[in-house]
Amino acid sequence: MGFTLAEIINELSDPYVLVLYRENLLEQYVSWKIADKNKVWWSTHSNPDTTVPVTLSALDKFIQEEKQQWAEAMKHIIKSKTMFVKYENLRDDKYTELNRILKFFKLGRTDRVFLDMITQQNPQKIENKVSNYEEIKRHILQNTDKYTLNLQ
């Protein structure tokens, strides 16, 4: 039962599409590596001691594939009424972002307090999550644009 994004959007006939994405692809990759290591993909508890090694070739392959997938998806998404929400903005300011989403869907603002249902497994800075960060630091710092996903 496989549907393509194009088929879903066409079937819905001019839908509102909310695109939630991670701008920082390095953080996304490390997050996935930590989840894979822990075998936990959804959690209510953080584990700030978890670190993972990163090889540049695997990271670069992930980045290339991720950007290709988004480029393909954007061909179909852009035809709809679309709102882009960065994961980082939602994480850092839930209230503002959720009210922005409500406005997009033509719903009223809310003053409710939003509680976190899940948490980052390791909320530390990237240099504390990557066990070999010193080895790859120079490359990462010289290529920051490469590790950023810009959809808007």
LUMGU-650503 format. One record per atom (N, C-alpha, C, CB): y, x, z; atom name. Coordinates in steps of 0.1 Angstrom, whole numbers, plus 5000, padded with zeros to 4 digits. Atoms other than C-alpha are relative to their C-alpha. Glycine has a CB too. Layout:
BEGIN
<v:Y&u:X&w:Z&a:CA>
...
//
This chain:
BEGIN
<v:4988&u:5008&w:5000&a:N>
<v:5000&u:5000&w:5000&a:CA>
<v:5012&u:5009&w:5000&a:C>
<v:5000&u:4990&w:5012&a:CB>
<v:4988&u:4991&w:5000&a:N>
<v:5026&u:5025&w:4989&a:CA>
<v:5011&u:4994&w:4992&a:C>
<v:4996&u:5013&w:4994&a:CB>
<v:4988&u:5005&w:5007&a:N>
<v:5061&u:5013&w:4980&a:CA>
<v:5009&u:5012&w:4999&a:C>
<v:5006&u:4988&w:5008&a:CB>
<v:4990&u:4989&w:5001&a:N>
<v:5087&u:5037&w:4967&a:CA>
<v:5013&u:4994&w:5006&a:C>
<v:5002&u:5004&w:4985&a:CB>
<v:4987&u:5004&w:4995&a:N>
<v:5122&u:5036&w:4981&a:CA>
<v:5008&u:4992&w:4989&a:C>
<v:5009&u:5012&w:5003&a:CB>
<v:4993&u:5008&w:5011&a:N>
<v:5135&u:5024&w:4947&a:CA>
<v:4994&u:4986&w:4999&a:C>
<v:4997&u:5007&w:4986&a:CB>
<v:5006&u:5013&w:5001&a:N>
<v:5110&u:4995&w:4947&a:CA>
<v:5005&u:4991&w:5012&a:C>
<v:4985&u:5001&w:5001&a:CB>
<v:4995&u:5008&w:4989&a:N>
<v:5121&u:4984&w:4982&a:CA>
<v:5014&u:4996&w:4998&a:C>
<v:4999&u:5009&w:5013&a:CB>
<v:4986&u:5003&w:5002&a:N>
<v:5158&u:4986&w:4974&a:CA>
<v:5002&u:4989&w:4989&a:C>
<v:5008&u:5012&w:4997&a:CB>
<v:4999&u:5010&w:5010&a:N>
<v:5153&u:4967&w:4942&a:CA>
<v:4995&u:4986&w:5004&a:C>
<v:4992&u:5004&w:4987&a:CB>
<v:5006&u:5013&w:4995&a:N>
<v:5132&u:4940&w:4959&a:CA>
<v:5010&u:4993&w:5009&a:C>
<v:4987&u:5003&w:5007&a:CB>
<v:4991&u:5006&w:4990&a:N>
<v:5158&u:4935&w:4986&a:CA>
<v:5013&u:4995&w:4994&a:C>
<v:5003&u:5010&w:5011&a:CB>
<v:4989&u:5005&w:5008&a:N>
<v:5185&u:4929&w:4960&a:CA>
<v:5013&u:5003&w:5008&a:C>
<v:4999&u:4986&w:4997&a:CB>
<v:4987&u:4996&w:4995&a:N>
<v:5217&u:4947&w:4971&a:CA>
<v:5000&u:5000&w:5016&a:C>
<v:5010&u:4991&w:4995&a:CB>
<v:5001&u:5000&w:4986&a:N>
<v:5207&u:4955&w:5007&a:CA>
<v:5011&u:5009&w:5006&a:C>
<v:4986&u:5005&w:5005&a:CB>
<v:4992&u:4991&w:4992&a:N>
<v:5227&u:4972&w:5034&a:CA>
<v:4990&u:5011&w:5004&a:C>
<v:5007&u:4993&w:5013&a:CB>
<v:5009&u:4989&w:4997&a:N>
<v:5212&u:5007&w:5039&a:CA>
<v:5006&u:5009&w:5010&a:C>
<v:4995&u:5007&w:4987&a:CB>
<v:4996&u:4991&w:4990&a:N>
<v:5216&u:5027&w:5070&a:CA>
<v:4992&u:5013&w:4999&a:C>
<v:4999&u:4994&w:5015&a:CB>
<v:5007&u:4987&w:5002&a:N>
<v:5208&u:5064&w:5065&a:CA>
<v:5002&u:5008&w:5012&a:C>
<v:5005&u:5007&w:4987&a:CB>
<v:5000&u:4991&w:4988&a:N>
<v:5200&u:5083&w:5097&a:CA>
<v:4994&u:5013&w:4996&a:C>
<v:4993&u:4993&w:5012&a:CB>
<v:5005&u:4987&w:5005&a:N>
<v:5196&u:5120&w:5090&a:CA>
<v:5005&u:5011&w:5010&a:C>
<v:5004&u:5003&w:4986&a:CB>
<v:4996&u:4989&w:4993&a:N>
<v:5198&u:5153&w:5107&a:CA>
<v:5008&u:5010&w:4991&a:C>
<v:4988&u:5007&w:5007&a:CB>
<v:4992&u:4991&w:5007&a:N>
<v:5226&u:5175&w:5095&a:CA>
<v:4995&u:5015&w:5001&a:C>
<v:5015&u:4999&w:5004&a:CB>
<v:5004&u:4986&w:4997&a:N>
<v:5213&u:5207&w:5111&a:CA>
<v:4985&u:5001&w:4997&a:C>
<v:5003&u:5004&w:5015&a:CB>
<v:5014&u:4999&w:5004&a:N>
<v:5180&u:5214&w:5093&a:CA>
<v:4993&u:5011&w:5007&a:C>
<v:4999&u:5003&w:4985&a:CB>
<v:5006&u:4990&w:4991&a:N>
<v:5173&u:5245&w:5114&a:CA>
<v:4995&u:4993&w:5013&a:C>
<v:5009&u:5012&w:5003&a:CB>
<v:5004&u:5007&w:4988&a:N>
<v:5173&u:5223&w:5145&a:CA>
<v:4989&u:4990&w:4997&a:C>
<v:5012&u:4993&w:5006&a:CB>
<v:5010&u:5010&w:5004&a:N>
<v:5152&u:5197&w:5127&a:CA>
<v:4986&u:5007&w:4999&a:C>
<v:5003&u:4993&w:4987&a:CB>
<v:5012&u:4993&w:5002&a:N>
<v:5126&u:5223&w:5117&a:CA>
<v:4994&u:5005&w:5014&a:C>
<v:5003&u:5012&w:4991&a:CB>
<v:5005&u:4995&w:4987&a:N>
<v:5124&u:5238&w:5152&a:CA>
<v:4995&u:4989&w:5009&a:C>
<v:5012&u:5008&w:5008&a:CB>
<v:5004&u:5012&w:4993&a:N>
<v:5122&u:5203&w:5167&a:CA>
<v:4985&u:4996&w:4996&a:C>
<v:5009&u:4989&w:4998&a:CB>
<v:5013&u:5003&w:5005&a:N>
<v:5092&u:5196&w:5145&a:CA>
<v:4989&u:5010&w:5004&a:C>
<v:5000&u:4999&w:4985&a:CB>
<v:5009&u:4990&w:4995&a:N>
<v:5076&u:5229&w:5154&a:CA>
<v:4996&u:4998&w:5014&a:C>
<v:5006&u:5014&w:4997&a:CB>
<v:5002&u:5002&w:4986&a:N>
<v:5080&u:5222&w:5191&a:CA>
<v:4991&u:4987&w:5002&a:C>
<v:5013&u:4998&w:5008&a:CB>
<v:5009&u:5012&w:4999&a:N>
<v:5065&u:5187&w:5187&a:CA>
<v:4986&u:5003&w:4995&a:C>
<v:5006&u:4988&w:4991&a:CB>
<v:5013&u:4996&w:5005&a:N>
<v:5036&u:5201&w:5167&a:CA>
<v:4993&u:5009&w:5010&a:C>
<v:5001&u:5007&w:4987&a:CB>
<v:5006&u:4992&w:4990&a:N>
<v:5030&u:5227&w:5193&a:CA>
<v:4995&u:4992&w:5013&a:C>
<v:5010&u:5011&w:5005&a:CB>
<v:5003&u:5008&w:4988&a:N>
<v:5031&u:5202&w:5222&a:CA>
<v:4991&u:4988&w:4997&a:C>
<v:5013&u:4995&w:5006&a:CB>
<v:5007&u:5012&w:5005&a:N>
<v:5013&u:5175&w:5201&a:CA>
<v:5006&u:4987&w:5006&a:C>
<v:4985&u:5001&w:5004&a:CB>
<v:4993&u:5012&w:4995&a:N>
<v:5040&u:5151&w:5214&a:CA>
<v:5012&u:4998&w:4990&a:C>
<v:5005&u:5003&w:5015&a:CB>
<v:4990&u:5003&w:5010&a:N>
<v:5062&u:5134&w:5188&a:CA>
<v:5011&u:4990&w:5006&a:C>
<v:4994&u:4994&w:4988&a:CB>
<v:4991&u:5009&w:4994&a:N>
<v:5079&u:5109&w:5211&a:CA>
<v:4999&u:5002&w:5015&a:C>
<v:4998&u:4985&w:4996&a:CB>
<v:5001&u:4996&w:4986&a:N>
<v:5088&u:5117&w:5247&a:CA>
<v:5012&u:4995&w:5008&a:C>
<v:4998&u:5015&w:5002&a:CB>
<v:4989&u:5004&w:4991&a:N>
<v:5108&u:5105&w:5277&a:CA>
<v:5003&u:5012&w:5010&a:C>
<v:4996&u:4988&w:5008&a:CB>
<v:4999&u:4988&w:4992&a:N>
<v:5105&u:5140&w:5293&a:CA>
<v:5004&u:5012&w:4992&a:C>
<v:4988&u:5002&w:5009&a:CB>
<v:4997&u:4987&w:5007&a:N>
<v:5121&u:5173&w:5282&a:CA>
<v:4991&u:5011&w:5006&a:C>
<v:5015&u:5003&w:5001&a:CB>
<v:5008&u:4988&w:4996&a:N>
<v:5102&u:5206&w:5284&a:CA>
<v:5008&u:5012&w:4995&a:C>
<v:4986&u:4999&w:4994&a:CB>
<v:4991&u:4990&w:5005&a:N>
<v:5129&u:5232&w:5282&a:CA>
<v:4994&u:5014&w:4999&a:C>
<v:5012&u:5001&w:5009&a:CB>
<v:5006&u:4987&w:5001&a:N>
<v:5104&u:5260&w:5284&a:CA>
<v:4992&u:5003&w:4987&a:C>
<v:4990&u:5002&w:5012&a:CB>
<v:5007&u:4998&w:5012&a:N>
<v:5088&u:5254&w:5251&a:CA>
<v:5008&u:5007&w:4989&a:C>
<v:4996&u:4986&w:4994&a:CB>
<v:4994&u:4992&w:5011&a:N>
<v:5096&u:5280&w:5224&a:CA>
<v:4990&u:5001&w:4989&a:C>
<v:5005&u:5014&w:5005&a:CB>
<v:5008&u:4998&w:5012&a:N>
<v:5083&u:5285&w:5189&a:CA>
<v:5005&u:5012&w:4992&a:C>
<v:4999&u:4987&w:4992&a:CB>
<v:4995&u:4990&w:5009&a:N>
<v:5084&u:5314&w:5165&a:CA>
<v:5004&u:4993&w:4986&a:C>
<v:4989&u:5011&w:4997&a:CB>
<v:4996&u:5005&w:5013&a:N>
<v:5101&u:5308&w:5131&a:CA>
<v:4999&u:5012&w:4990&a:C>
<v:5015&u:4995&w:5001&a:CB>
<v:5001&u:4991&w:5011&a:N>
<v:5092&u:5326&w:5099&a:CA>
<v:5010&u:4996&w:4990&a:C>
<v:4986&u:5002&w:4994&a:CB>
<v:4990&u:5004&w:5009&a:N>
<v:5120&u:5327&w:5074&a:CA>
<v:4994&u:4993&w:4987&a:C>
<v:5008&u:5012&w:4996&a:CB>
<v:5006&u:5005&w:5013&a:N>
<v:5097&u:5320&w:5044&a:CA>
<v:4996&u:4985&w:5003&a:C>
<v:4987&u:5008&w:4996&a:CB>
<v:5004&u:5014&w:4997&a:N>
<v:5083&u:5288&w:5061&a:CA>
<v:5012&u:4991&w:5002&a:C>
<v:4991&u:4999&w:5013&a:CB>
<v:4987&u:5008&w:4998&a:N>
<v:5118&u:5277&w:5072&a:CA>
<v:5006&u:4997&w:4987&a:C>
<v:5009&u:5008&w:5009&a:CB>
<v:4993&u:5002&w:5013&a:N>
<v:5132&u:5282&w:5037&a:CA>
<v:4992&u:4990&w:4991&a:C>
<v:5001&u:5014&w:4993&a:CB>
<v:5008&u:5010&w:5007&a:N>
<v:5103&u:5263&w:5022&a:CA>
<v:5003&u:4986&w:5005&a:C>
<v:4984&u:5003&w:5001&a:CB>
<v:4997&u:5013&w:4994&a:N>
<v:5109&u:5234&w:5046&a:CA>
<v:5014&u:4995&w:4995&a:C>
<v:5000&u:5001&w:5015&a:CB>
<v:4986&u:5003&w:5004&a:N>
<v:5147&u:5235&w:5038&a:CA>
<v:5000&u:4995&w:4985&a:C>
<v:5010&u:5012&w:5002&a:CB>
<v:5000&u:5003&w:5014&a:N>
<v:5141&u:5234&w:5001&a:CA>
<v:4993&u:4986&w:4997&a:C>
<v:4992&u:5011&w:4992&a:CB>
<v:5007&u:5013&w:5002&a:N>
<v:5116&u:5205&w:5003&a:CA>
<v:5008&u:4989&w:5006&a:C>
<v:4986&u:5001&w:5007&a:CB>
<v:4992&u:5011&w:4993&a:N>
<v:5138&u:5185&w:5027&a:CA>
<v:5012&u:4997&w:4991&a:C>
<v:5005&u:5005&w:5014&a:CB>
<v:4989&u:5003&w:5009&a:N>
<v:5168&u:5189&w:5004&a:CA>
<v:4996&u:4993&w:4987&a:C>
<v:5008&u:5013&w:4997&a:CB>
<v:5005&u:5007&w:5013&a:N>
<v:5148&u:5179&w:4973&a:CA>
<v:4996&u:4985&w:5003&a:C>
<v:4987&u:5007&w:4995&a:CB>
<v:5004&u:5014&w:4996&a:N>
<v:5134&u:5148&w:4991&a:CA>
<v:5013&u:4991&w:5002&a:C>
<v:4992&u:5000&w:5013&a:CB>
<v:4987&u:5007&w:4998&a:N>
<v:5170&u:5138&w:5001&a:CA>
<v:5007&u:4998&w:4987&a:C>
<v:5009&u:5007&w:5010&a:CB>
<v:4994&u:5001&w:5013&a:N>
<v:5183&u:5144&w:4966&a:CA>
<v:4994&u:4988&w:4992&a:C>
<v:4999&u:5013&w:4992&a:CB>
<v:5008&u:5011&w:5007&a:N>
<v:5156&u:5121&w:4952&a:CA>
<v:5004&u:4986&w:5006&a:C>
<v:4985&u:5002&w:5000&a:CB>
<v:4997&u:5013&w:4993&a:N>
<v:5162&u:5094&w:4978&a:CA>
<v:5015&u:4996&w:4997&a:C>
<v:4999&u:5002&w:5016&a:CB>
<v:4986&u:5004&w:5002&a:N>
<v:5200&u:5095&w:4973&a:CA>
<v:5002&u:4993&w:4986&a:C>
<v:5009&u:5013&w:5001&a:CB>
<v:4999&u:5006&w:5013&a:N>
<v:5195&u:5085&w:4936&a:CA>
<v:4999&u:4985&w:5002&a:C>
<v:4990&u:5005&w:4990&a:CB>
<v:5002&u:5014&w:4998&a:N>
<v:5184&u:5051&w:4949&a:CA>
<v:5009&u:4994&w:5011&a:C>
<v:4985&u:4998&w:5004&a:CB>
<v:4992&u:5005&w:4989&a:N>
<v:5203&u:5048&w:4982&a:CA>
<v:5014&u:4997&w:4996&a:C>
<v:4999&u:5010&w:5011&a:CB>
<v:4986&u:5000&w:5003&a:N>
<v:5237&u:5054&w:4967&a:CA>
<v:5004&u:4987&w:4992&a:C>
<v:5004&u:5012&w:4991&a:CB>
<v:4997&u:5013&w:5008&a:N>
<v:5234&u:5021&w:4946&a:CA>
<v:5002&u:4989&w:5010&a:C>
<v:4988&u:4997&w:4991&a:CB>
<v:4999&u:5010&w:4990&a:N>
<v:5234&u:5001&w:4978&a:CA>
<v:5013&u:5001&w:5009&a:C>
<v:4988&u:4999&w:5009&a:CB>
<v:4990&u:4999&w:4990&a:N>
<v:5259&u:4993&w:5005&a:CA>
<v:4994&u:5009&w:5011&a:C>
<v:5005&u:4986&w:5007&a:CB>
<v:5006&u:4989&w:4992&a:N>
<v:5253&u:5025&w:5025&a:CA>
<v:5009&u:5005&w:5011&a:C>
<v:4995&u:5011&w:4991&a:CB>
<v:4993&u:4993&w:4989&a:N>
<v:5263&u:5039&w:5058&a:CA>
<v:4991&u:5012&w:5004&a:C>
<v:5001&u:4990&w:5012&a:CB>
<v:5007&u:4987&w:4996&a:N>
<v:5254&u:5075&w:5068&a:CA>
<v:5003&u:5002&w:5015&a:C>
<v:5005&u:5011&w:4991&a:CB>
<v:4999&u:4997&w:4985&a:N>
<v:5248&u:5083&w:5105&a:CA>
<v:4993&u:5013&w:5002&a:C>
<v:4994&u:4989&w:5008&a:CB>
<v:5006&u:4987&w:4997&a:N>
<v:5242&u:5119&w:5115&a:CA>
<v:4993&u:4998&w:5014&a:C>
<v:5011&u:5011&w:5000&a:CB>
<v:5007&u:5000&w:4988&a:N>
<v:5216&u:5122&w:5142&a:CA>
<v:5008&u:5007&w:5011&a:C>
<v:4986&u:5008&w:4999&a:CB>
<v:4993&u:4992&w:4991&a:N>
<v:5238&u:5148&w:5159&a:CA>
<v:5012&u:4991&w:5006&a:C>
<v:5006&u:5012&w:4994&a:CB>
<v:4989&u:5009&w:4995&a:N>
<v:5267&u:5122&w:5162&a:CA>
<v:4995&u:4989&w:5009&a:C>
<v:5008&u:4994&w:4988&a:CB>
<v:5006&u:5011&w:4992&a:N>
<v:5244&u:5095&w:5175&a:CA>
<v:4996&u:5006&w:5013&a:C>
<v:4988&u:4994&w:4992&a:CB>
<v:5004&u:4993&w:4987&a:N>
<v:5230&u:5119&w:5201&a:CA>
<v:5011&u:5003&w:5009&a:C>
<v:4992&u:5013&w:4997&a:CB>
<v:4988&u:4995&w:4992&a:N>
<v:5264&u:5131&w:5212&a:CA>
<v:5009&u:4989&w:5004&a:C>
<v:5007&u:5010&w:4993&a:CB>
<v:4991&u:5011&w:4997&a:N>
<v:5283&u:5098&w:5212&a:CA>
<v:4994&u:4987&w:4995&a:C>
<v:5014&u:5002&w:4993&a:CB>
<v:5008&u:5012&w:5004&a:N>
<v:5259&u:5068&w:5211&a:CA>
<v:5010&u:4988&w:4999&a:C>
<v:4990&u:4997&w:5011&a:CB>
<v:4991&u:5012&w:5000&a:N>
<v:5287&u:5043&w:5220&a:CA>
<v:5008&u:4999&w:4987&a:C>
<v:5009&u:5001&w:5012&a:CB>
<v:4992&u:5000&w:5012&a:N>
<v:5309&u:5052&w:5191&a:CA>
<v:4992&u:4997&w:4988&a:C>
<v:5008&u:5013&w:4998&a:CB>
<v:5009&u:5001&w:5012&a:N>
<v:5281&u:5055&w:5166&a:CA>
<v:4994&u:4986&w:4999&a:C>
<v:4990&u:5011&w:5000&a:CB>
<v:5006&u:5013&w:5000&a:N>
<v:5264&u:5023&w:5176&a:CA>
<v:5010&u:4989&w:4997&a:C>
<v:4993&u:4997&w:5013&a:CB>
<v:4990&u:5010&w:5003&a:N>
<v:5296&u:5003&w:5174&a:CA>
<v:5004&u:5002&w:4985&a:C>
<v:5013&u:5002&w:5009&a:CB>
<v:4998&u:4998&w:5014&a:N>
<v:5302&u:5019&w:5140&a:CA>
<v:4989&u:4993&w:4991&a:C>
<v:5001&u:5015&w:4996&a:CB>
<v:5011&u:5007&w:5007&a:N>
<v:5268&u:5006&w:5129&a:CA>
<v:5001&u:4985&w:5001&a:C>
<v:4986&u:5005&w:5007&a:CB>
<v:4998&u:5015&w:4999&a:N>
<v:5275&u:4971&w:5143&a:CA>
<v:5010&u:4996&w:4991&a:C>
<v:5003&u:4997&w:5015&a:CB>
<v:4989&u:5004&w:5009&a:N>
<v:5307&u:4970&w:5123&a:CA>
<v:4995&u:5000&w:4986&a:C>
<v:5012&u:5010&w:5002&a:CB>
<v:5005&u:4999&w:5014&a:N>
<v:5289&u:4981&w:5091&a:CA>
<v:4991&u:4987&w:4997&a:C>
<v:4991&u:5012&w:4999&a:CB>
<v:5009&u:5012&w:5002&a:N>
<v:5264&u:4952&w:5096&a:CA>
<v:5008&u:4987&w:5003&a:C>
<v:4988&u:5001&w:5008&a:CB>
<v:4991&u:5011&w:4997&a:N>
<v:5294&u:4929&w:5103&a:CA>
<v:4997&u:4992&w:5013&a:C>
<v:4999&u:4990&w:4988&a:CB>
<v:5003&u:5005&w:4987&a:N>
<v:5284&u:4924&w:5139&a:CA>
<v:5012&u:5004&w:5009&a:C>
<v:4986&u:5004&w:5005&a:CB>
<v:4989&u:4997&w:4991&a:N>
<v:5308&u:4924&w:5168&a:CA>
<v:4998&u:5013&w:5009&a:C>
<v:5002&u:4989&w:5010&a:CB>
<v:5001&u:4988&w:4991&a:N>
<v:5316&u:4955&w:5190&a:CA>
<v:4993&u:4996&w:5013&a:C>
<v:5014&u:5005&w:5002&a:CB>
<v:5006&u:5002&w:4987&a:N>
<v:5299&u:4959&w:5223&a:CA>
<v:5005&u:5010&w:5010&a:C>
<v:4985&u:5000&w:4999&a:CB>
<v:4996&u:4990&w:4989&a:N>
<v:5309&u:4975&w:5256&a:CA>
<v:4988&u:5003&w:5008&a:C>
<v:5011&u:4994&w:5009&a:CB>
<v:5012&u:4998&w:4992&a:N>
<v:5273&u:4977&w:5267&a:CA>
<v:4997&u:5015&w:5001&a:C>
<v:4988&u:4994&w:4993&a:CB>
<v:5004&u:4986&w:4998&a:N>
<v:5259&u:5010&w:5280&a:CA>
<v:4987&u:5001&w:4993&a:C>
<v:5000&u:5004&w:5015&a:CB>
<v:5012&u:4997&w:5007&a:N>
<v:5232&u:5024&w:5258&a:CA>
<v:4992&u:5011&w:5007&a:C>
<v:5002&u:5004&w:4985&a:CB>
<v:5009&u:4990&w:4993&a:N>
<v:5203&u:5041&w:5275&a:CA>
<v:4991&u:5007&w:4990&a:C>
<v:4991&u:4993&w:5011&a:CB>
<v:5009&u:4993&w:5009&a:N>
<v:5182&u:5068&w:5260&a:CA>
<v:4986&u:4996&w:5003&a:C>
<v:5001&u:5015&w:5003&a:CB>
<v:5014&u:5004&w:4999&a:N>
<v:5147&u:5057&w:5253&a:CA>
<v:4991&u:5012&w:4998&a:C>
<v:4996&u:4989&w:4990&a:CB>
<v:5008&u:4988&w:5002&a:N>
<v:5135&u:5091&w:5242&a:CA>
<v:5010&u:5012&w:5003&a:C>
<v:4994&u:5001&w:4985&a:CB>
<v:4992&u:4989&w:4997&a:N>
<v:5147&u:5126&w:5249&a:CA>
<v:4995&u:5012&w:4992&a:C>
<v:5000&u:5004&w:5015&a:CB>
<v:5004&u:4988&w:5007&a:N>
<v:5147&u:5160&w:5232&a:CA>
<v:4990&u:5007&w:5008&a:C>
<v:5013&u:5009&w:4996&a:CB>
<v:5011&u:4993&w:4993&a:N>
<v:5116&u:5179&w:5241&a:CA>
<v:5006&u:5013&w:5006&a:C>
<v:4988&u:5003&w:4992&a:CB>
<v:4993&u:4988&w:4994&a:N>
<v:5137&u:5211&w:5245&a:CA>
<v:5015&u:4999&w:4996&a:C>
<v:4993&u:5013&w:4994&a:CB>
<v:4986&u:5002&w:5003&a:N>
<v:5174&u:5204&w:5247&a:CA>
<v:5009&u:5013&w:5000&a:C>
<v:5006&u:4990&w:5009&a:CB>
<v:4993&u:4987&w:5000&a:N>
<v:5183&u:5241&w:5249&a:CA>
<v:5007&u:5004&w:4987&a:C>
<v:4990&u:5011&w:5004&a:CB>
<v:4994&u:4995&w:5012&a:N>
<v:5204&u:5260&w:5224&a:CA>
<v:4989&u:5006&w:4992&a:C>
<v:5011&u:5011&w:5003&a:CB>
<v:5010&u:4995&w:5010&a:N>
<v:5186&u:5272&w:5193&a:CA>
<v:4994&u:5014&w:5004&a:C>
<v:5005&u:5000&w:4986&a:CB>
<v:5005&u:4986&w:4997&a:N>
<v:5184&u:5308&w:5205&a:CA>
<v:4991&u:5000&w:5012&a:C>
<v:5012&u:5009&w:5003&a:CB>
<v:5009&u:5001&w:4989&a:N>
<v:5165&u:5296&w:5236&a:CA>
<v:4987&u:4993&w:4996&a:C>
<v:5006&u:4993&w:5011&a:CB>
<v:5012&u:5007&w:5005&a:N>
<v:5140&u:5276&w:5215&a:CA>
<v:4992&u:5008&w:4991&a:C>
<v:5004&u:4987&w:4994&a:CB>
<v:5007&u:4991&w:5010&a:N>
<v:5131&u:5302&w:5189&a:CA>
<v:4996&u:5013&w:5007&a:C>
<v:5008&u:5002&w:4987&a:CB>
<v:5005&u:4988&w:4992&a:N>
<v:5109&u:5329&w:5205&a:CA>
<v:5004&u:5013&w:4993&a:C>
<v:4985&u:4999&w:5001&a:CB>
<v:4996&u:4988&w:5007&a:N>
<v:5119&u:5354&w:5178&a:CA>
<v:5014&u:4999&w:4994&a:C>
<v:4990&u:5003&w:4988&a:CB>
<v:4987&u:5002&w:5005&a:N>
<v:5155&u:5344&w:5174&a:CA>
<v:5007&u:5013&w:4997&a:C>
<v:5008&u:4992&w:5010&a:CB>
<v:4993&u:4988&w:5003&a:N>
<v:5168&u:5379&w:5176&a:CA>
<v:4996&u:5006&w:4987&a:C>
<v:4997&u:5011&w:5011&a:CB>
<v:5005&u:4995&w:5012&a:N>
<v:5147&u:5389&w:5146&a:CA>
<v:5007&u:4992&w:4988&a:C>
<v:4985&u:4999&w:4999&a:CB>
<v:4995&u:5008&w:5011&a:N>
<v:5161&u:5361&w:5124&a:CA>
<v:5015&u:4996&w:5001&a:C>
<v:4992&u:4987&w:4999&a:CB>
<v:4986&u:5004&w:4997&a:N>
<v:5196&u:5357&w:5139&a:CA>
<v:5010&u:5004&w:4989&a:C>
<v:5004&u:5007&w:5013&a:CB>
<v:4991&u:4996&w:5011&a:N>
<v:5214&u:5377&w:5113&a:CA>
<v:4999&u:4992&w:4988&a:C>
<v:4998&u:5015&w:4997&a:CB>
<v:5002&u:5008&w:5011&a:N>
<v:5199&u:5358&w:5085&a:CA>
<v:5006&u:4986&w:5002&a:C>
<v:4985&u:5000&w:4996&a:CB>
<v:4996&u:5013&w:4997&a:N>
<v:5206&u:5325&w:5101&a:CA>
<v:5016&u:4999&w:5000&a:C>
<v:4995&u:4995&w:5014&a:CB>
<v:4985&u:5000&w:4999&a:N>
<v:5243&u:5333&w:5109&a:CA>
<v:5006&u:5003&w:4986&a:C>
<v:5004&u:5011&w:5010&a:CB>
<v:4994&u:4997&w:5013&a:N>
<v:5249&u:5346&w:5073&a:CA>
<v:4997&u:4989&w:4990&a:C>
<v:4994&u:5013&w:4995&a:CB>
<v:5004&u:5010&w:5010&a:N>
<v:5234&u:5315&w:5057&a:CA>
<v:5001&u:4986&w:5007&a:C>
<v:4985&u:5002&w:4996&a:CB>
<v:4998&u:5013&w:4993&a:N>
<v:5247&u:5286&w:5079&a:CA>
<v:5001&u:4988&w:4990&a:C>
<v:5012&u:5000&w:5009&a:CB>
<v:4999&u:5011&w:5010&a:N>
<v:5255&u:5264&w:5048&a:CA>
<v:4986&u:4996&w:4995&a:C>
<v:5009&u:5004&w:4989&a:CB>
<v:5014&u:5003&w:5005&a:N>
<v:5219&u:5267&w:5037&a:CA>
<v:4993&u:4991&w:5009&a:C>
<v:4992&u:5013&w:4998&a:CB>
<v:5007&u:5008&w:4990&a:N>
<v:5207&u:5251&w:5069&a:CA>
<v:5007&u:4987&w:5004&a:C>
<v:4998&u:5008&w:5012&a:CB>
<v:4993&u:5012&w:4997&a:N>
<v:5231&u:5222&w:5067&a:CA>
<v:4997&u:4990&w:4989&a:C>
<v:5016&u:5003&w:5001&a:CB>
<v:5003&u:5010&w:5010&a:N>
<v:5223&u:5189&w:5050&a:CA>
<v:5013&u:4991&w:4999&a:C>
<v:4988&u:4991&w:5004&a:CB>
<v:4988&u:5008&w:5002&a:N>
<v:5255&u:5172&w:5036&a:CA>
<v:4997&u:4989&w:4991&a:C>
<v:5011&u:5009&w:4994&a:CB>
<v:5003&u:5012&w:5008&a:N>
<v:5248&u:5137&w:5024&a:CA>
<v:5012&u:4992&w:4996&a:C>
<v:4990&u:4991&w:5007&a:CB>
<v:4988&u:5008&w:5002&a:N>
<v:5283&u:5123&w:5025&a:CA>
<v:5010&u:5007&w:4991&a:C>
<v:5007&u:4996&w:5013&a:CB>
//
